[in-house]
Amino acid sequence: MYHHNKKLTPYAKQLRKNMTYEESKLWYNFLRTYNIRFLRQKVIENYIVDFYCAKAPLIVEIDGGQHYENNAVEKTAYGIKS
């Protein structure tokens, strides 16, 4: 059982609305209609994972271009500074 960090919920909602190109492509072309349920931008402890399947259990992380931006090196867990 994973702990849900409620402080990250607003960030997760924002990320669901503003998926990266790579996340959007995977979600709309495959995971959304897959016969096992996946969740987008799931809060697990102090992280927001891109896709989560409780039945598997499986976490899918998609690296997009945003990871190579200058300010991405200074940030962890979507805007939460370490």
mmCIF file of the N, C-alpha and C atoms, coordinates in Angstrom:
data_MODEL
# 
_entry.id   MODEL 
# 
loop_
_atom_site.group_PDB 
_atom_site.id 
_atom_site.type_symbol 
_atom_site.label_atom_id 
_atom_site.label_alt_id 
_atom_site.label_comp_id 
_atom_site.label_asym_id 
_atom_site.label_entity_id 
_atom_site.label_seq_id 
_atom_site.pdbx_PDB_ins_code 
_atom_site.Cartn_x 
_atom_site.Cartn_y 
_atom_site.Cartn_z 
_atom_site.occupancy 
_atom_site.B_iso_or_equiv 
_atom_site.pdbx_formal_charge 
_atom_site.auth_seq_id 
_atom_site.auth_comp_id 
_atom_site.auth_asym_id 
_atom_site.auth_atom_id 
_atom_site.pdbx_PDB_model_num 
ATOM 1   N N  . MET A 1 1  ? 0.848  -1.177 0.000   1.00 0.00 ? 1  MET A N  1 
ATOM 2   C CA . MET A 1 1  ? 0.000  0.000  0.000   1.00 0.00 ? 1  MET A CA 1 
ATOM 3   C C  . MET A 1 1  ? 0.894  1.240  0.000   1.00 0.00 ? 1  MET A C  1 
ATOM 4   N N  . TYR A 1 2  ? 0.590  2.177  -0.872  1.00 0.00 ? 2  TYR A N  1 
ATOM 5   C CA . TYR A 1 2  ? 1.367  3.396  -0.993  1.00 0.00 ? 2  TYR A CA 1 
ATOM 6   C C  . TYR A 1 2  ? 0.686  4.535  -0.255  1.00 0.00 ? 2  TYR A C  1 
ATOM 7   N N  . HIS A 1 3  ? 1.487  5.419  0.303   1.00 0.00 ? 3  HIS A N  1 
ATOM 8   C CA . HIS A 1 3  ? 0.991  6.609  0.974   1.00 0.00 ? 3  HIS A CA 1 
ATOM 9   C C  . HIS A 1 3  ? 0.735  7.695  -0.079  1.00 0.00 ? 3  HIS A C  1 
ATOM 10  N N  . HIS A 1 4  ? -0.384 8.384  0.051   1.00 0.00 ? 4  HIS A N  1 
ATOM 11  C CA . HIS A 1 4  ? -0.744 9.459  -0.875  1.00 0.00 ? 4  HIS A CA 1 
ATOM 12  C C  . HIS A 1 4  ? -0.388 10.800 -0.241  1.00 0.00 ? 4  HIS A C  1 
ATOM 13  N N  . ASN A 1 5  ? 0.539  11.529 -0.846  1.00 0.00 ? 5  ASN A N  1 
ATOM 14  C CA . ASN A 1 5  ? 0.941  12.845 -0.359  1.00 0.00 ? 5  ASN A CA 1 
ATOM 15  C C  . ASN A 1 5  ? -0.030 13.884 -0.926  1.00 0.00 ? 5  ASN A C  1 
ATOM 16  N N  . LYS A 1 6  ? -0.960 14.353 -0.100  1.00 0.00 ? 6  LYS A N  1 
ATOM 17  C CA . LYS A 1 6  ? -2.005 15.269 -0.557  1.00 0.00 ? 6  LYS A CA 1 
ATOM 18  C C  . LYS A 1 6  ? -1.461 16.606 -1.054  1.00 0.00 ? 6  LYS A C  1 
ATOM 19  N N  . LYS A 1 7  ? -0.266 16.980 -0.619  1.00 0.00 ? 7  LYS A N  1 
ATOM 20  C CA . LYS A 1 7  ? 0.330  18.238 -1.069  1.00 0.00 ? 7  LYS A CA 1 
ATOM 21  C C  . LYS A 1 7  ? 0.646  18.212 -2.562  1.00 0.00 ? 7  LYS A C  1 
ATOM 22  N N  . LEU A 1 8  ? 0.833  17.026 -3.128  1.00 0.00 ? 8  LEU A N  1 
ATOM 23  C CA . LEU A 1 8  ? 1.176  16.904 -4.551  1.00 0.00 ? 8  LEU A CA 1 
ATOM 24  C C  . LEU A 1 8  ? -0.045 16.802 -5.460  1.00 0.00 ? 8  LEU A C  1 
ATOM 25  N N  . THR A 1 9  ? -1.231 16.634 -4.894  1.00 0.00 ? 9  THR A N  1 
ATOM 26  C CA . THR A 1 9  ? -2.447 16.464 -5.710  1.00 0.00 ? 9  THR A CA 1 
ATOM 27  C C  . THR A 1 9  ? -2.673 17.616 -6.687  1.00 0.00 ? 9  THR A C  1 
ATOM 28  N N  . PRO A 1 10 ? -2.534 18.890 -6.271  1.00 0.00 ? 10 PRO A N  1 
ATOM 29  C CA . PRO A 1 10 ? -2.727 19.973 -7.258  1.00 0.00 ? 10 PRO A CA 1 
ATOM 30  C C  . PRO A 1 10 ? -1.733 19.900 -8.424  1.00 0.00 ? 10 PRO A C  1 
ATOM 31  N N  . TYR A 1 11 ? -0.493 19.508 -8.141  1.00 0.00 ? 11 TYR A N  1 
ATOM 32  C CA . TYR A 1 11 ? 0.507  19.355 -9.209  1.00 0.00 ? 11 TYR A CA 1 
ATOM 33  C C  . TYR A 1 11 ? 0.104  18.231 -10.160 1.00 0.00 ? 11 TYR A C  1 
ATOM 34  N N  . ALA A 1 12 ? -0.389 17.120 -9.602  1.00 0.00 ? 12 ALA A N  1 
ATOM 35  C CA . ALA A 1 12 ? -0.803 15.988 -10.433 1.00 0.00 ? 12 ALA A CA 1 
ATOM 36  C C  . ALA A 1 12 ? -1.954 16.384 -11.348 1.00 0.00 ? 12 ALA A C  1 
ATOM 37  N N  . LYS A 1 13 ? -2.914 17.130 -10.825 1.00 0.00 ? 13 LYS A N  1 
ATOM 38  C CA . LYS A 1 13 ? -4.044 17.586 -11.642 1.00 0.00 ? 13 LYS A CA 1 
ATOM 39  C C  . LYS A 1 13 ? -3.569 18.488 -12.779 1.00 0.00 ? 13 LYS A C  1 
ATOM 40  N N  . GLN A 1 14 ? -2.631 19.366 -12.461 1.00 0.00 ? 14 GLN A N  1 
ATOM 41  C CA . GLN A 1 14 ? -2.084 20.259 -13.484 1.00 0.00 ? 14 GLN A CA 1 
ATOM 42  C C  . GLN A 1 14 ? -1.355 19.460 -14.569 1.00 0.00 ? 14 GLN A C  1 
ATOM 43  N N  . LEU A 1 15 ? -0.599 18.453 -14.158 1.00 0.00 ? 15 LEU A N  1 
ATOM 44  C CA . LEU A 1 15 ? 0.124  17.626 -15.124 1.00 0.00 ? 15 LEU A CA 1 
ATOM 45  C C  . LEU A 1 15 ? -0.822 16.803 -15.991 1.00 0.00 ? 15 LEU A C  1 
ATOM 46  N N  . ARG A 1 16 ? -1.960 16.367 -15.444 1.00 0.00 ? 16 ARG A N  1 
ATOM 47  C CA . ARG A 1 16 ? -2.945 15.640 -16.241 1.00 0.00 ? 16 ARG A CA 1 
ATOM 48  C C  . ARG A 1 16 ? -3.506 16.517 -17.352 1.00 0.00 ? 16 ARG A C  1 
ATOM 49  N N  . LYS A 1 17 ? -3.695 17.783 -17.041 1.00 0.00 ? 17 LYS A N  1 
ATOM 50  C CA . LYS A 1 17 ? -4.239 18.724 -18.034 1.00 0.00 ? 17 LYS A CA 1 
ATOM 51  C C  . LYS A 1 17 ? -3.203 19.126 -19.070 1.00 0.00 ? 17 LYS A C  1 
ATOM 52  N N  . ASN A 1 18 ? -1.927 19.051 -18.706 1.00 0.00 ? 18 ASN A N  1 
ATOM 53  C CA . ASN A 1 18 ? -0.848 19.510 -19.586 1.00 0.00 ? 18 ASN A CA 1 
ATOM 54  C C  . ASN A 1 18 ? 0.171  18.404 -19.827 1.00 0.00 ? 18 ASN A C  1 
ATOM 55  N N  . MET A 1 19 ? -0.292 17.286 -20.355 1.00 0.00 ? 19 MET A N  1 
ATOM 56  C CA . MET A 1 19 ? 0.617  16.165 -20.624 1.00 0.00 ? 19 MET A CA 1 
ATOM 57  C C  . MET A 1 19 ? 1.637  16.544 -21.694 1.00 0.00 ? 19 MET A C  1 
ATOM 58  N N  . THR A 1 20 ? 2.806  15.937 -21.604 1.00 0.00 ? 20 THR A N  1 
ATOM 59  C CA . THR A 1 20 ? 3.801  16.127 -22.649 1.00 0.00 ? 20 THR A CA 1 
ATOM 60  C C  . THR A 1 20 ? 3.321  15.414 -23.914 1.00 0.00 ? 20 THR A C  1 
ATOM 61  N N  . TYR A 1 21 ? 3.950  15.735 -25.013 1.00 0.00 ? 21 TYR A N  1 
ATOM 62  C CA . TYR A 1 21 ? 3.604  15.089 -26.283 1.00 0.00 ? 21 TYR A CA 1 
ATOM 63  C C  . TYR A 1 21 ? 3.723  13.575 -26.168 1.00 0.00 ? 21 TYR A C  1 
ATOM 64  N N  . GLU A 1 22 ? 4.820  13.112 -25.555 1.00 0.00 ? 22 GLU A N  1 
ATOM 65  C CA . GLU A 1 22 ? 5.077  11.674 -25.441 1.00 0.00 ? 22 GLU A CA 1 
ATOM 66  C C  . GLU A 1 22 ? 4.038  10.994 -24.546 1.00 0.00 ? 22 GLU A C  1 
ATOM 67  N N  . GLU A 1 23 ? 3.687  11.638 -23.430 1.00 0.00 ? 23 GLU A N  1 
ATOM 68  C CA . GLU A 1 23 ? 2.663  11.085 -22.531 1.00 0.00 ? 23 GLU A CA 1 
ATOM 69  C C  . GLU A 1 23 ? 1.312  11.024 -23.224 1.00 0.00 ? 23 GLU A C  1 
ATOM 70  N N  . SER A 1 24 ? 0.977  12.091 -23.908 1.00 0.00 ? 24 SER A N  1 
ATOM 71  C CA . SER A 1 24 ? -0.306 12.167 -24.610 1.00 0.00 ? 24 SER A CA 1 
ATOM 72  C C  . SER A 1 24 ? -0.427 11.073 -25.671 1.00 0.00 ? 24 SER A C  1 
ATOM 73  N N  . LYS A 1 25 ? 0.633  10.879 -26.404 1.00 0.00 ? 25 LYS A N  1 
ATOM 74  C CA . LYS A 1 25 ? 0.628  9.867  -27.460 1.00 0.00 ? 25 LYS A CA 1 
ATOM 75  C C  . LYS A 1 25 ? 0.422  8.461  -26.868 1.00 0.00 ? 25 LYS A C  1 
ATOM 76  N N  . LEU A 1 26 ? 1.151  8.144  -25.801 1.00 0.00 ? 26 LEU A N  1 
ATOM 77  C CA . LEU A 1 26 ? 1.000  6.836  -25.170 1.00 0.00 ? 26 LEU A CA 1 
ATOM 78  C C  . LEU A 1 26 ? -0.396 6.672  -24.583 1.00 0.00 ? 26 LEU A C  1 
ATOM 79  N N  . TRP A 1 27 ? -0.922 7.702  -23.930 1.00 0.00 ? 27 TRP A N  1 
ATOM 80  C CA . TRP A 1 27 ? -2.233 7.623  -23.292 1.00 0.00 ? 27 TRP A CA 1 
ATOM 81  C C  . TRP A 1 27 ? -3.346 7.444  -24.330 1.00 0.00 ? 27 TRP A C  1 
ATOM 82  N N  . TYR A 1 28 ? -3.404 8.323  -25.305 1.00 0.00 ? 28 TYR A N  1 
ATOM 83  C CA . TYR A 1 28 ? -4.514 8.300  -26.263 1.00 0.00 ? 28 TYR A CA 1 
ATOM 84  C C  . TYR A 1 28 ? -4.407 7.195  -27.309 1.00 0.00 ? 28 TYR A C  1 
ATOM 85  N N  . ASN A 1 29 ? -3.209 6.718  -27.596 1.00 0.00 ? 29 ASN A N  1 
ATOM 86  C CA . ASN A 1 29 ? -3.051 5.667  -28.597 1.00 0.00 ? 29 ASN A CA 1 
ATOM 87  C C  . ASN A 1 29 ? -3.010 4.258  -28.015 1.00 0.00 ? 29 ASN A C  1 
ATOM 88  N N  . PHE A 1 30 ? -2.898 4.138  -26.682 1.00 0.00 ? 30 PHE A N  1 
ATOM 89  C CA . PHE A 1 30 ? -2.749 2.795  -26.131 1.00 0.00 ? 30 PHE A CA 1 
ATOM 90  C C  . PHE A 1 30 ? -3.361 2.606  -24.742 1.00 0.00 ? 30 PHE A C  1 
ATOM 91  N N  . LEU A 1 31 ? -2.846 3.304  -23.745 1.00 0.00 ? 31 LEU A N  1 
ATOM 92  C CA . LEU A 1 31 ? -3.213 3.003  -22.355 1.00 0.00 ? 31 LEU A CA 1 
ATOM 93  C C  . LEU A 1 31 ? -4.659 3.313  -22.007 1.00 0.00 ? 31 LEU A C  1 
ATOM 94  N N  . ARG A 1 32 ? -5.229 4.333  -22.602 1.00 0.00 ? 32 ARG A N  1 
ATOM 95  C CA . ARG A 1 32 ? -6.598 4.727  -22.271 1.00 0.00 ? 32 ARG A CA 1 
ATOM 96  C C  . ARG A 1 32 ? -7.600 3.614  -22.570 1.00 0.00 ? 32 ARG A C  1 
ATOM 97  N N  . THR A 1 33 ? -7.358 2.850  -23.613 1.00 0.00 ? 33 THR A N  1 
ATOM 98  C CA . THR A 1 33 ? -8.298 1.798  -24.014 1.00 0.00 ? 33 THR A CA 1 
ATOM 99  C C  . THR A 1 33 ? -7.781 0.394  -23.716 1.00 0.00 ? 33 THR A C  1 
ATOM 100 N N  . TYR A 1 34 ? -6.666 0.301  -23.003 1.00 0.00 ? 34 TYR A N  1 
ATOM 101 C CA . TYR A 1 34 ? -6.100 -1.004 -22.661 1.00 0.00 ? 34 TYR A CA 1 
ATOM 102 C C  . TYR A 1 34 ? -7.058 -1.740 -21.733 1.00 0.00 ? 34 TYR A C  1 
ATOM 103 N N  . ASN A 1 35 ? -7.081 -3.063 -21.793 1.00 0.00 ? 35 ASN A N  1 
ATOM 104 C CA . ASN A 1 35 ? -8.065 -3.824 -21.014 1.00 0.00 ? 35 ASN A CA 1 
ATOM 105 C C  . ASN A 1 35 ? -7.756 -3.869 -19.515 1.00 0.00 ? 35 ASN A C  1 
ATOM 106 N N  . ILE A 1 36 ? -6.594 -3.401 -19.090 1.00 0.00 ? 36 ILE A N  1 
ATOM 107 C CA . ILE A 1 36 ? -6.266 -3.248 -17.676 1.00 0.00 ? 36 ILE A CA 1 
ATOM 108 C C  . ILE A 1 36 ? -6.182 -1.753 -17.396 1.00 0.00 ? 36 ILE A C  1 
ATOM 109 N N  . ARG A 1 37 ? -6.794 -1.307 -16.302 1.00 0.00 ? 37 ARG A N  1 
ATOM 110 C CA . ARG A 1 37 ? -6.895 0.116  -16.008 1.00 0.00 ? 37 ARG A CA 1 
ATOM 111 C C  . ARG A 1 37 ? -5.554 0.738  -15.612 1.00 0.00 ? 37 ARG A C  1 
ATOM 112 N N  . PHE A 1 38 ? -5.241 1.861  -16.254 1.00 0.00 ? 38 PHE A N  1 
ATOM 113 C CA . PHE A 1 38 ? -4.091 2.685  -15.921 1.00 0.00 ? 38 PHE A CA 1 
ATOM 114 C C  . PHE A 1 38 ? -4.585 4.039  -15.447 1.00 0.00 ? 38 PHE A C  1 
ATOM 115 N N  . LEU A 1 39 ? -3.867 4.641  -14.524 1.00 0.00 ? 39 LEU A N  1 
ATOM 116 C CA . LEU A 1 39 ? -4.149 5.993  -14.061 1.00 0.00 ? 39 LEU A CA 1 
ATOM 117 C C  . LEU A 1 39 ? -3.036 6.910  -14.538 1.00 0.00 ? 39 LEU A C  1 
ATOM 118 N N  . ARG A 1 40 ? -3.395 8.160  -14.826 1.00 0.00 ? 40 ARG A N  1 
ATOM 119 C CA . ARG A 1 40 ? -2.404 9.159  -15.252 1.00 0.00 ? 40 ARG A CA 1 
ATOM 120 C C  . ARG A 1 40 ? -1.990 10.004 -14.058 1.00 0.00 ? 40 ARG A C  1 
ATOM 121 N N  . GLN A 1 41 ? -0.720 10.376 -14.027 1.00 0.00 ? 41 GLN A N  1 
ATOM 122 C CA . GLN A 1 41 ? -0.188 11.296 -13.035 1.00 0.00 ? 41 GLN A CA 1 
ATOM 123 C C  . GLN A 1 41 ? -0.647 10.927 -11.624 1.00 0.00 ? 41 GLN A C  1 
ATOM 124 N N  . LYS A 1 42 ? -0.286 9.742  -11.211 1.00 0.00 ? 42 LYS A N  1 
ATOM 125 C CA . LYS A 1 42 ? -0.661 9.190  -9.908  1.00 0.00 ? 42 LYS A CA 1 
ATOM 126 C C  . LYS A 1 42 ? 0.343  9.616  -8.836  1.00 0.00 ? 42 LYS A C  1 
ATOM 127 N N  . VAL A 1 43 ? -0.167 10.118 -7.703  1.00 0.00 ? 43 VAL A N  1 
ATOM 128 C CA . VAL A 1 43 ? 0.685  10.496 -6.578  1.00 0.00 ? 43 VAL A CA 1 
ATOM 129 C C  . VAL A 1 43 ? 0.983  9.244  -5.765  1.00 0.00 ? 43 VAL A C  1 
ATOM 130 N N  . ILE A 1 44 ? 2.271  8.936  -5.628  1.00 0.00 ? 44 ILE A N  1 
ATOM 131 C CA . ILE A 1 44 ? 2.720  7.812  -4.814  1.00 0.00 ? 44 ILE A CA 1 
ATOM 132 C C  . ILE A 1 44 ? 3.831  8.340  -3.919  1.00 0.00 ? 44 ILE A C  1 
ATOM 133 N N  . GLU A 1 45 ? 3.541  8.391  -2.637  1.00 0.00 ? 45 GLU A N  1 
ATOM 134 C CA . GLU A 1 45 ? 4.460  8.937  -1.640  1.00 0.00 ? 45 GLU A CA 1 
ATOM 135 C C  . GLU A 1 45 ? 4.869  10.348 -2.036  1.00 0.00 ? 45 GLU A C  1 
ATOM 136 N N  . ASN A 1 46 ? 6.144  10.612 -2.288  1.00 0.00 ? 46 ASN A N  1 
ATOM 137 C CA . ASN A 1 46 ? 6.584  11.967 -2.636  1.00 0.00 ? 46 ASN A CA 1 
ATOM 138 C C  . ASN A 1 46 ? 6.851  12.143 -4.124  1.00 0.00 ? 46 ASN A C  1 
ATOM 139 N N  . TYR A 1 47 ? 6.219  11.315 -4.943  1.00 0.00 ? 47 TYR A N  1 
ATOM 140 C CA . TYR A 1 47 ? 6.435  11.356 -6.387  1.00 0.00 ? 47 TYR A CA 1 
ATOM 141 C C  . TYR A 1 47 ? 5.113  11.402 -7.124  1.00 0.00 ? 47 TYR A C  1 
ATOM 142 N N  . ILE A 1 48 ? 5.175  11.923 -8.332  1.00 0.00 ? 48 ILE A N  1 
ATOM 143 C CA . ILE A 1 48 ? 4.048  11.858 -9.255  1.00 0.00 ? 48 ILE A CA 1 
ATOM 144 C C  . ILE A 1 48 ? 4.528  11.024 -10.429 1.00 0.00 ? 48 ILE A C  1 
ATOM 145 N N  . VAL A 1 49 ? 3.952  9.843  -10.583 1.00 0.00 ? 49 VAL A N  1 
ATOM 146 C CA . VAL A 1 49 ? 4.370  8.963  -11.671 1.00 0.00 ? 49 VAL A CA 1 
ATOM 147 C C  . VAL A 1 49 ? 3.483  9.226  -12.876 1.00 0.00 ? 49 VAL A C  1 
ATOM 148 N N  . ASP A 1 50 ? 4.034  9.031  -14.066 1.00 0.00 ? 50 ASP A N  1 
ATOM 149 C CA . ASP A 1 50 ? 3.280  9.333  -15.283 1.00 0.00 ? 50 ASP A CA 1 
ATOM 150 C C  . ASP A 1 50 ? 2.063  8.430  -15.436 1.00 0.00 ? 50 ASP A C  1 
ATOM 151 N N  . PHE A 1 51 ? 2.262  7.123  -15.322 1.00 0.00 ? 51 PHE A N  1 
ATOM 152 C CA . PHE A 1 51 ? 1.164  6.163  -15.459 1.00 0.00 ? 51 PHE A CA 1 
ATOM 153 C C  . PHE A 1 51 ? 1.322  5.071  -14.418 1.00 0.00 ? 51 PHE A C  1 
ATOM 154 N N  . TYR A 1 52 ? 0.195  4.616  -13.870 1.00 0.00 ? 52 TYR A N  1 
ATOM 155 C CA . TYR A 1 52 ? 0.228  3.610  -12.812 1.00 0.00 ? 52 TYR A CA 1 
ATOM 156 C C  . TYR A 1 52 ? -0.873 2.582  -13.034 1.00 0.00 ? 52 TYR A C  1 
ATOM 157 N N  . CYS A 1 53 ? -0.506 1.316  -12.915 1.00 0.00 ? 53 CYS A N  1 
ATOM 158 C CA . CYS A 1 53 ? -1.469 0.226  -12.998 1.00 0.00 ? 53 CYS A CA 1 
ATOM 159 C C  . CYS A 1 53 ? -1.400 -0.559 -11.689 1.00 0.00 ? 53 CYS A C  1 
ATOM 160 N N  . ALA A 1 54 ? -2.449 -0.495 -10.885 1.00 0.00 ? 54 ALA A N  1 
ATOM 161 C CA . ALA A 1 54 ? -2.473 -1.168 -9.587  1.00 0.00 ? 54 ALA A CA 1 
ATOM 162 C C  . ALA A 1 54 ? -2.554 -2.679 -9.740  1.00 0.00 ? 54 ALA A C  1 
ATOM 163 N N  . LYS A 1 55 ? -3.237 -3.139 -10.764 1.00 0.00 ? 55 LYS A N  1 
ATOM 164 C CA . LYS A 1 55 ? -3.441 -4.577 -10.938 1.00 0.00 ? 55 LYS A CA 1 
ATOM 165 C C  . LYS A 1 55 ? -2.138 -5.295 -11.292 1.00 0.00 ? 55 LYS A C  1 
ATOM 166 N N  . ALA A 1 56 ? -1.239 -4.629 -12.012 1.00 0.00 ? 56 ALA A N  1 
ATOM 167 C CA . ALA A 1 56 ? -0.026 -5.290 -12.505 1.00 0.00 ? 56 ALA A CA 1 
ATOM 168 C C  . ALA A 1 56 ? 0.999  -5.666 -11.444 1.00 0.00 ? 56 ALA A C  1 
ATOM 169 N N  . PRO A 1 57 ? 1.385  -4.937 -10.451 1.00 0.00 ? 57 PRO A N  1 
ATOM 170 C CA . PRO A 1 57 ? 1.547  -3.492 -10.279 1.00 0.00 ? 57 PRO A CA 1 
ATOM 171 C C  . PRO A 1 57 ? 2.699  -2.975 -11.151 1.00 0.00 ? 57 PRO A C  1 
ATOM 172 N N  . LEU A 1 58 ? 2.436  -1.830 -11.792 1.00 0.00 ? 58 LEU A N  1 
ATOM 173 C CA . LEU A 1 58 ? 3.377  -1.320 -12.777 1.00 0.00 ? 58 LEU A CA 1 
ATOM 174 C C  . LEU A 1 58 ? 3.336  0.200  -12.807 1.00 0.00 ? 58 LEU A C  1 
ATOM 175 N N  . ILE A 1 59 ? 4.507  0.805  -12.871 1.00 0.00 ? 59 ILE A N  1 
ATOM 176 C CA . ILE A 1 59 ? 4.639  2.248  -13.056 1.00 0.00 ? 59 ILE A CA 1 
ATOM 177 C C  . ILE A 1 59 ? 5.357  2.463  -14.381 1.00 0.00 ? 59 ILE A C  1 
ATOM 178 N N  . VAL A 1 60 ? 4.825  3.391  -15.188 1.00 0.00 ? 60 VAL A N  1 
ATOM 179 C CA . VAL A 1 60 ? 5.442  3.729  -16.470 1.00 0.00 ? 60 VAL A CA 1 
ATOM 180 C C  . VAL A 1 60 ? 5.832  5.195  -16.417 1.00 0.00 ? 60 VAL A C  1 
ATOM 181 N N  . GLU A 1 61 ? 7.103  5.479  -16.647 1.00 0.00 ? 61 GLU A N  1 
ATOM 182 C CA . GLU A 1 61 ? 7.625  6.837  -16.696 1.00 0.00 ? 61 GLU A CA 1 
ATOM 183 C C  . GLU A 1 61 ? 8.081  7.121  -18.124 1.00 0.00 ? 61 GLU A C  1 
ATOM 184 N N  . ILE A 1 62 ? 7.677  8.257  -18.646 1.00 0.00 ? 62 ILE A N  1 
ATOM 185 C CA . ILE A 1 62 ? 8.030  8.655  -20.001 1.00 0.00 ? 62 ILE A CA 1 
ATOM 186 C C  . ILE A 1 62 ? 8.959  9.862  -19.917 1.00 0.00 ? 62 ILE A C  1 
ATOM 187 N N  . ASP A 1 63 ? 10.148 9.748  -20.474 1.00 0.00 ? 63 ASP A N  1 
ATOM 188 C CA . ASP A 1 63 ? 11.069 10.877 -20.511 1.00 0.00 ? 63 ASP A CA 1 
ATOM 189 C C  . ASP A 1 63 ? 10.836 11.657 -21.784 1.00 0.00 ? 63 ASP A C  1 
ATOM 190 N N  . GLY A 1 64 ? 10.491 12.920 -21.610 1.00 0.00 ? 64 GLY A N  1 
ATOM 191 C CA . GLY A 1 64 ? 10.303 13.804 -22.741 1.00 0.00 ? 64 GLY A CA 1 
ATOM 192 C C  . GLY A 1 64 ? 11.378 14.866 -22.758 1.00 0.00 ? 64 GLY A C  1 
ATOM 193 N N  . GLY A 1 65 ? 11.269 15.794 -23.662 1.00 0.00 ? 65 GLY A N  1 
ATOM 194 C CA . GLY A 1 65 ? 12.252 16.851 -23.819 1.00 0.00 ? 65 GLY A CA 1 
ATOM 195 C C  . GLY A 1 65 ? 12.384 17.758 -22.613 1.00 0.00 ? 65 GLY A C  1 
ATOM 196 N N  . GLN A 1 66 ? 11.346 17.848 -21.763 1.00 0.00 ? 66 GLN A N  1 
ATOM 197 C CA . GLN A 1 66 ? 11.397 18.735 -20.605 1.00 0.00 ? 66 GLN A CA 1 
ATOM 198 C C  . GLN A 1 66 ? 12.491 18.332 -19.630 1.00 0.00 ? 66 GLN A C  1 
ATOM 199 N N  . HIS A 1 67 ? 12.952 17.103 -19.670 1.00 0.00 ? 67 HIS A N  1 
ATOM 200 C CA . HIS A 1 67 ? 14.005 16.651 -18.765 1.00 0.00 ? 67 HIS A CA 1 
ATOM 201 C C  . HIS A 1 67 ? 15.370 17.221 -19.143 1.00 0.00 ? 67 HIS A C  1 
ATOM 202 N N  . TYR A 1 68 ? 15.473 17.774 -20.341 1.00 0.00 ? 68 TYR A N  1 
ATOM 203 C CA . TYR A 1 68 ? 16.745 18.297 -20.809 1.00 0.00 ? 68 TYR A CA 1 
ATOM 204 C C  . TYR A 1 68 ? 16.821 19.819 -20.750 1.00 0.00 ? 68 TYR A C  1 
ATOM 205 N N  . GLU A 1 69 ? 15.769 20.462 -20.239 1.00 0.00 ? 69 GLU A N  1 
ATOM 206 C CA . GLU A 1 69 ? 15.786 21.912 -20.097 1.00 0.00 ? 69 GLU A CA 1 
ATOM 207 C C  . GLU A 1 69 ? 16.694 22.295 -18.933 1.00 0.00 ? 69 GLU A C  1 
ATOM 208 N N  . ASN A 1 70 ? 17.253 23.497 -18.980 1.00 0.00 ? 70 ASN A N  1 
ATOM 209 C CA . ASN A 1 70 ? 18.194 23.940 -17.952 1.00 0.00 ? 70 ASN A CA 1 
ATOM 210 C C  . ASN A 1 70 ? 17.630 23.884 -16.544 1.00 0.00 ? 70 ASN A C  1 
ATOM 211 N N  . ASN A 1 71 ? 16.396 24.338 -16.336 1.00 0.00 ? 71 ASN A N  1 
ATOM 212 C CA . ASN A 1 71 ? 15.850 24.372 -14.990 1.00 0.00 ? 71 ASN A CA 1 
ATOM 213 C C  . ASN A 1 71 ? 15.420 22.992 -14.482 1.00 0.00 ? 71 ASN A C  1 
ATOM 214 N N  . ALA A 1 72 ? 15.342 21.999 -15.335 1.00 0.00 ? 72 ALA A N  1 
ATOM 215 C CA . ALA A 1 72 ? 14.949 20.654 -14.909 1.00 0.00 ? 72 ALA A CA 1 
ATOM 216 C C  . ALA A 1 72 ? 16.013 20.018 -14.024 1.00 0.00 ? 72 ALA A C  1 
ATOM 217 N N  . VAL A 1 73 ? 17.246 20.397 -14.207 1.00 0.00 ? 73 VAL A N  1 
ATOM 218 C CA . VAL A 1 73 ? 18.334 19.849 -13.401 1.00 0.00 ? 73 VAL A CA 1 
ATOM 219 C C  . VAL A 1 73 ? 18.184 20.283 -11.945 1.00 0.00 ? 73 VAL A C  1 
ATOM 220 N N  . GLU A 1 74 ? 17.625 21.468 -11.712 1.00 0.00 ? 74 GLU A N  1 
ATOM 221 C CA . GLU A 1 74 ? 17.485 22.014 -10.370 1.00 0.00 ? 74 GLU A CA 1 
ATOM 222 C C  . GLU A 1 74 ? 16.234 21.531 -9.656  1.00 0.00 ? 74 GLU A C  1 
ATOM 223 N N  . LYS A 1 75 ? 15.342 20.869 -10.338 1.00 0.00 ? 75 LYS A N  1 
ATOM 224 C CA . LYS A 1 75 ? 14.064 20.486 -9.743  1.00 0.00 ? 75 LYS A CA 1 
ATOM 225 C C  . LYS A 1 75 ? 13.934 18.968 -9.628  1.00 0.00 ? 75 LYS A C  1 
ATOM 226 N N  . THR A 1 76 ? 13.128 18.562 -8.671  1.00 0.00 ? 76 THR A N  1 
ATOM 227 C CA . THR A 1 76 ? 12.764 17.149 -8.540  1.00 0.00 ? 76 THR A CA 1 
ATOM 228 C C  . THR A 1 76 ? 11.275 17.093 -8.289  1.00 0.00 ? 76 THR A C  1 
ATOM 229 N N  . ALA A 1 77 ? 10.657 15.987 -8.597  1.00 0.00 ? 77 ALA A N  1 
ATOM 230 C CA . ALA A 1 77 ? 9.239  15.750 -8.334  1.00 0.00 ? 77 ALA A CA 1 
ATOM 231 C C  . ALA A 1 77 ? 8.349  16.914 -8.758  1.00 0.00 ? 77 ALA A C  1 
ATOM 232 N N  . TYR A 1 78 ? 8.535  17.410 -9.987  1.00 0.00 ? 78 TYR A N  1 
ATOM 233 C CA . TYR A 1 78 ? 7.669  18.402 -10.604 1.00 0.00 ? 78 TYR A CA 1 
ATOM 234 C C  . TYR A 1 78 ? 7.524  19.676 -9.786  1.00 0.00 ? 78 TYR A C  1 
ATOM 235 N N  . GLY A 1 79 ? 8.621  20.356 -9.602  1.00 0.00 ? 79 GLY A N  1 
ATOM 236 C CA . GLY A 1 79 ? 8.575  21.662 -8.980  1.00 0.00 ? 79 GLY A CA 1 
ATOM 237 C C  . GLY A 1 79 ? 8.883  21.661 -7.497  1.00 0.00 ? 79 GLY A C  1 
ATOM 238 N N  . ILE A 1 80 ? 9.071  20.536 -6.893  1.00 0.00 ? 80 ILE A N  1 
ATOM 239 C CA . ILE A 1 80 ? 9.400  20.469 -5.483  1.00 0.00 ? 80 ILE A CA 1 
ATOM 240 C C  . ILE A 1 80 ? 10.918 20.451 -5.372  1.00 0.00 ? 80 ILE A C  1 
ATOM 241 N N  . LYS A 1 81 ? 11.497 21.481 -4.795  1.00 0.00 ? 81 LYS A N  1 
ATOM 242 C CA . LYS A 1 81 ? 12.973 21.532 -4.694  1.00 0.00 ? 81 LYS A CA 1 
ATOM 243 C C  . LYS A 1 81 ? 13.444 20.617 -3.595  1.00 0.00 ? 81 LYS A C  1 
ATOM 244 N N  . SER A 1 82 ? 14.555 19.939 -3.864  1.00 0.00 ? 82 SER A N  1 
ATOM 245 C CA . SER A 1 82 ? 15.107 19.012 -2.885  1.00 0.00 ? 82 SER A CA 1 
ATOM 246 C C  . SER A 1 82 ? 15.914 19.736 -1.823  1.00 0.00 ? 82 SER A C  1 
# 
